[in-house]
Amino acid sequence: MALLIKNGRVIDPKSKRDEEADILIENGKIVRIAANITNNAAEILDAKNKIVVPGLVDIHAHFREPGYEYKETILSASHAAAAGGYTSVCCMPNTNPVIDNQGVVEFILSENKKAGLINLFPIGSITKSLEGKELSELGDLKDSGCVAFSDDGHSVMNAEIMRRALEYSLMVGLPIISHCEEMSLAAGGVMNEGYISAVLGLKGIPSVAETVMVARDIQLARYTGARLHIAHVSCRESVELIRTAKANKVAVTCECCPHHFTLSDEAVLDYDTNTKVNPPLRTKDDINALLEGVKDGTIDCIATDHAPHAEAEKDVVFDQAPFGIIGLETALALGITELVEKNILTINELIEKMSYSPARVLGLDNGYLEQNASADITIIDTKRKWIVKKDNFLSKSRNSPFIGMQLTGCAVATIVKGRIIFKPQ
């Protein structure tokens, strides 16, 4: 069936299109983008006073399946992604078993096909079982459908192994995504090291635990010529190192997460375990550095680092709680509320960092609107205000520090391959 999106403000970061137009979709593809399209056979979707953008792309999420289905499943995460405006998501390899072989990749792709909602792109592990000791079969992982390699949740501590990973990644043509954490510096820490951690009596994770590994991996990327993407950047020094590396033509990109540019370590003052993330919430100065990096292009994209945990796992003392929060359903609204409404980014720039830019970083054929492209489209009401409510999440988990917060902006329709997969009542 044909679908005709009428009267919306169409924003496409790739072509720099920003105009009121209609979009005609047939057989899962965009057939035409123009003013005043008529098609009597098409279903009409009125987007008046809304923006029509490429389906959002999340470069970094944890779907938990296989192995941790009590936290999240591919189906429940897909529903959460669709509600957040995401049409494409990359899932990290810290499942059980780990995504370090073709069988696990095939299982994930099969389950996603059964779910029948979003485009899901597995990220394979750099090392077998995420142990940092032996490289995974990177070529086989690429052949089975992986789009990048990462040991996210763990840092590859052995520099020689990281060097070899970068060299092999260059041969197979996919980037390495680095979780930058020097474990001997971070060991036992549960929040940012600083005044707040001292007040609370909690062991801190110093920012240098991140930056020393950012510096190392940039040097390895410079030496090997490989593509390096740095995950969840959280502090000023990391932003400065990446900015300098880019100026020196190192093939490095990076992402930051909404919680890191929204909340400081002061959010931990009431010991809410939903503020326990890794890397931890940093200082207000670090937030300012992230905002500067987002604005000047040092930070390429915004990722969720969606990390669901069961309520019982988070309902413990702070030290014992796992790291991570959910993010798929709040990221877009946090971007509009914290970046667009505060004049850090224009809405066009935000959409680019949440669609075309992450797709470009991983070489995905997504994140743009043009004739013959896959009809992966998100329609957004940028003015709608809503309150984050625990019971309204479509994720299986509820571990969000934003519950009770009023946000602005939300997806009012999410379309994948021409099919509406989310449209709130």
C-alpha positions in Angstrom: 0.0 0.0 0.0 1.1 3.5 -0.7 1.6 6.0 2.1 1.5 9.8 1.6 2.8 12.1 4.3 1.3 15.5 3.8 2.0 19.1 5.0 5.1 18.4 7.1 8.3 20.4 7.4 10.7 18.0 5.7 14.3 18.1 7.1 17.0 16.0 5.5 20.6 16.5 6.8 22.2 14.9 3.8 20.8 17.2 1.2 20.2 20.1 3.5 16.6 20.1 2.5 14.3 22.1 4.9 11.0 23.0 3.4 7.3 22.2 3.6 6.7 19.2 1.3 4.9 15.9 0.9 6.5 12.5 0.8 5.0 9.6 -1.3 6.0 6.1 -0.3 5.4 2.9 -2.3 6.7 -0.6 -1.8 8.8 0.5 1.2 10.7 3.2 -0.8 10.4 7.0 -1.1 9.0 7.6 -4.5 8.8 11.4 -4.5 9.3 14.4 -2.3 7.5 17.5 -3.5 4.8 20.1 -2.7 1.2 19.1 -3.1 1.5 15.5 -4.1 -1.8 13.8 -4.8 -2.4 10.0 -4.8 -6.0 8.8 -4.4 -4.8 5.2 -3.6 -2.5 6.2 -0.8 -3.1 6.2 3.0 -2.8 9.8 4.1 -0.7 10.8 7.2 -1.1 14.5 8.0 2.1 16.0 9.4 0.9 19.6 9.7 2.9 21.6 12.2 5.3 18.6 12.6 8.7 17.9 11.2 9.4 14.9 9.0 12.9 13.6 9.3 15.0 10.5 8.5 14.3 7.7 10.9 16.6 8.2 13.9 19.7 6.0 14.2 21.1 4.8 17.5 24.7 3.8 17.2 24.9 2.3 20.8 22.3 0.3 22.7 22.1 -2.9 24.7 19.2 -5.2 23.7 20.2 -7.9 26.3 19.0 -10.8 24.2 20.3 -13.5 24.1 20.9 -14.3 27.8 19.3 -11.5 29.8 15.7 -11.5 28.5 14.5 -10.6 32.0 16.0 -7.2 31.5 15.0 -6.7 27.8 14.3 -8.6 24.7 14.8 -7.7 21.0 11.0 -7.3 20.7 10.6 -5.0 23.8 13.6 -3.0 22.9 12.3 -2.6 19.4 9.0 -1.2 20.7 11.0 1.2 22.9 13.1 2.3 20.0 10.1 2.9 17.8 8.4 4.9 20.5 11.6 7.1 20.7 11.6 7.7 17.0 14.4 5.2 16.1 14.1 3.2 13.0 17.7 1.7 13.1 19.6 0.6 16.2 23.1 -0.9 16.7 23.2 -3.5 19.5 26.3 -4.0 21.6 27.9 -7.5 22.1 27.8 -7.9 25.9 25.0 -10.5 25.7 25.3 -14.1 26.9 26.7 -15.7 24.8 28.7 -12.7 23.6 28.4 -11.6 19.9 31.7 -13.1 19.0 30.7 -15.7 16.4 28.4 -16.1 13.5 25.8 -18.2 15.3 24.9 -15.4 17.8 24.7 -12.8 15.0 22.4 -15.1 13.0 20.2 -15.6 16.1 19.9 -11.8 16.7 19.0 -11.1 13.1 16.5 -14.0 13.1 14.8 -12.7 16.2 14.7 -9.2 14.8 13.1 -10.5 11.7 10.4 -12.1 13.8 9.9 -8.9 15.7 9.4 -7.2 12.4 9.8 -3.6 13.6 13.2 -1.8 13.3 16.4 -2.3 11.5 18.8 -3.9 13.9 22.6 -3.9 13.3 24.7 -6.2 15.5 28.1 -5.0 16.7 30.6 -7.8 17.2 33.1 -8.1 20.0 36.7 -7.1 19.5 37.9 -10.0 21.7 36.4 -13.4 22.4 34.0 -13.5 25.3 35.0 -9.8 25.9 38.0 -11.1 27.8 40.5 -8.8 26.1 42.9 -11.8 25.5 42.2 -13.1 21.9 40.7 -11.3 18.9 37.4 -12.5 17.7 37.1 -13.6 14.1 36.4 -10.1 12.8 36.1 -11.2 9.1 33.5 -13.8 10.0 31.6 -11.4 12.1 31.5 -8.9 9.3 30.3 -11.6 6.8 27.5 -12.6 9.1 26.2 -9.0 9.4 28.1 -7.0 12.0 28.7 -3.3 11.3 31.5 -2.6 13.8 33.5 -4.1 16.6 33.5 -3.2 20.3 34.1 -4.7 23.7 31.7 -2.1 25.2 31.3 -2.5 28.9 35.0 -3.5 29.0 38.1 -1.7 27.9 40.7 -3.6 25.8 43.5 -3.1 28.3 46.2 -4.8 26.3 47.6 -2.1 23.9 49.0 -4.8 21.5 45.7 -6.5 21.2 44.0 -3.1 20.5 46.6 -2.3 17.9 46.0 -5.7 16.1 42.2 -5.1 16.3 42.6 -1.7 14.6 44.8 -3.3 11.9 42.4 -6.1 11.3 39.5 -3.7 11.3 41.2 -1.7 8.5 41.4 -4.9 6.4 37.7 -5.7 6.8 36.6 -2.1 6.4 34.7 -1.6 9.7 35.4 0.7 12.6 36.4 -0.1 16.1 34.2 1.4 18.9 36.2 1.9 22.0 35.0 1.8 25.6 37.7 4.0 27.1 38.3 3.1 30.7 41.7 2.3 32.4 40.5 -0.4 34.8 43.2 0.0 37.4 42.3 3.6 37.8 38.5 3.0 37.7 38.5 -0.2 39.8 35.8 -0.3 42.5 34.5 3.2 41.6 30.8 3.8 41.4 30.5 7.5 40.5 32.6 10.4 39.4 35.6 11.1 41.7 35.3 14.6 43.2 33.7 16.7 45.8 30.3 14.9 45.6 31.8 11.4 45.9 33.7 12.6 49.0 30.6 14.0 50.6 28.6 10.8 49.9 31.4 8.4 50.9 31.3 6.6 47.6 34.5 5.5 45.8 35.0 7.6 42.7 36.0 7.0 39.1 38.4 9.8 38.1 38.0 11.4 34.7 41.6 10.4 33.9 40.5 6.8 33.8 38.7 7.7 30.6 41.1 10.2 29.1 44.3 8.1 29.4 42.6 5.4 27.3 41.2 8.0 24.8 44.7 9.3 24.4 46.1 5.8 23.9 43.5 4.7 21.4 43.9 7.9 19.4 47.6 7.3 19.2 47.0 3.7 18.0 44.5 4.9 15.4 47.0 7.5 14.2 49.7 4.8 14.0 47.6 2.2 12.2 45.4 4.5 10.1 42.3 2.7 11.2 38.9 4.2 11.9 38.3 4.7 15.7 35.0 5.6 17.2 35.0 6.6 20.9 31.9 5.6 22.8 30.0 7.7 25.5 32.5 10.6 25.9 31.9 12.1 29.3 34.6 14.7 30.3 36.3 17.9 29.1 39.7 16.3 28.6 38.4 13.6 26.3 36.6 16.3 24.1 39.8 18.3 23.9 41.9 15.2 22.9 39.4 14.3 20.2 39.2 17.8 18.9 43.0 17.9 18.6 43.1 14.5 16.9 40.6 15.6 14.3 42.6 18.7 13.6 45.6 16.4 13.0 43.5 14.3 10.6 43.3 11.2 12.7 40.3 9.0 11.6 38.5 9.4 14.9 34.8 10.0 15.6 32.9 10.0 18.9 29.5 10.1 20.5 28.0 11.5 23.7 24.8 10.5 25.6 21.9 12.6 26.7 22.4 11.8 30.4 25.9 13.1 30.2 25.0 16.5 28.8 21.9 16.8 31.0 22.9 15.5 34.5 25.9 16.2 36.7 27.2 14.2 39.6 25.0 16.3 41.9 22.1 14.0 40.6 23.7 11.2 42.7 23.2 13.2 46.0 20.1 11.2 47.0 21.8 7.8 46.2 19.3 7.1 43.3 20.8 4.1 41.6 19.2 5.2 38.4 22.0 7.8 38.3 24.6 5.1 38.3 26.1 4.9 34.8 29.5 4.1 33.3 31.2 6.4 32.5 29.7 8.2 35.5 27.9 11.5 35.5 30.6 14.1 35.6 30.8 17.8 36.7 29.0 20.8 35.4 32.3 21.9 33.7 32.3 18.5 31.9 28.7 19.1 30.7 29.8 22.5 29.4 32.6 20.8 27.5 30.2 18.3 26.0 27.9 21.1 24.9 30.8 22.9 23.3 31.8 19.7 21.5 28.3 19.0 20.3 28.1 22.6 19.0 31.4 22.8 17.2 31.2 19.3 15.6 33.9 17.6 17.7 31.2 15.2 18.9 29.7 13.6 15.8 26.6 12.0 17.1 24.2 11.5 20.0 23.7 7.9 21.2 21.5 6.5 23.9 23.7 3.8 25.5 20.3 2.2 26.4 21.1 -0.2 29.2 18.1 -1.8 30.8 18.2 -3.5 34.2 15.5 -5.3 36.1 14.0 -3.2 39.0 15.2 -5.7 41.6 18.8 -5.2 40.4 18.6 -1.5 40.8 16.7 -1.6 44.1 19.8 -2.2 46.2 22.4 0.0 47.9 24.3 2.2 45.4 27.6 0.3 45.6 25.9 -2.9 44.6 23.7 -1.7 41.8 24.7 -2.3 38.1 25.7 0.6 35.9 23.2 1.7 33.2 20.0 3.4 32.4 17.4 3.2 29.7 17.5 5.9 27.0 15.7 5.0 23.8 12.4 6.6 24.8 13.8 9.9 26.2 16.8 10.7 24.0 15.0 12.7 21.3 13.1 14.8 23.9 16.2 15.4 25.9 17.9 16.6 22.8 15.1 19.0 22.0 14.8 20.2 25.6 18.4 20.5 26.5 20.0 21.4 23.1 17.5 23.0 20.8 15.4 24.9 23.3 18.6 26.2 25.0 20.1 27.2 21.6 23.0 24.9 21.6 21.9 23.3 18.3 19.2 24.0 15.7 16.6 21.3 15.2 18.3 20.5 11.9 21.7 20.0 13.6 20.1 17.8 16.3 18.4 15.6 13.7 21.7 15.2 11.8 23.5 14.1 15.0 20.7 11.5 15.7 20.3 10.2 12.1 22.6 10.9 9.2 25.8 11.4 11.2 25.6 8.1 13.2 24.7 6.2 10.0 27.7 7.8 8.2 30.1 6.9 11.1 29.2 3.2 10.6 28.7 3.3 6.8 25.0 2.5 7.0 22.6 3.3 4.2 20.3 5.1 6.5 19.6 8.5 8.0 18.5 10.4 4.9 15.5 11.2 2.8 15.7 11.1 -1.0 14.0 9.4 -3.9 14.5 5.6 -4.0 15.8 5.6 -0.4 14.2 3.2 2.1 11.2 4.8 3.7 12.5 5.0 7.2 11.0 8.2 8.5 10.2 9.8 11.9 7.5 12.5 12.3 8.2 14.7 15.4 6.1 17.1 17.3 8.8 19.5 18.5 6.4 21.5 20.7 4.5 18.8 22.6 5.3 18.7 26.4 5.1 15.5 28.3 6.1 14.1 31.7 8.3 11.0 31.8 6.2 8.4 33.7 7.5 5.0 34.9 4.5 3.1 33.7 4.5 4.5 30.2 7.8 3.0 29.1 7.6 0.3 26.4 11.0 -1.0 27.5 10.8 -4.0 29.8 12.9 -2.1 32.3 12.2 1.2 34.1 15.7 2.4 35.2 15.6 6.0 34.2 16.8 9.1 36.2 14.3 11.2 34.2 11.1 9.9 35.6 9.0 12.8 36.7 10.8 15.3 34.5 8.8 17.4 31.9 10.3 17.2 28.5 9.5 18.8 25.1 9.2 17.0 21.8 8.3 13.4 20.9 7.9 11.1 17.9 4.2 11.0 16.7 4.9 8.4 14.0 7.7 6.1 13.3 7.9 4.4 9.8 10.2 1.6 8.7 10.3 0.6 5.1 7.0 2.4 4.5 5.1 0.7 7.3 4.0 2.7 10.4 5.4 0.8 13.4 4.6 3.4 16.0 1.8 5.9 16.3 0.6 6.9 19.8 -3.1 7.1 20.4 
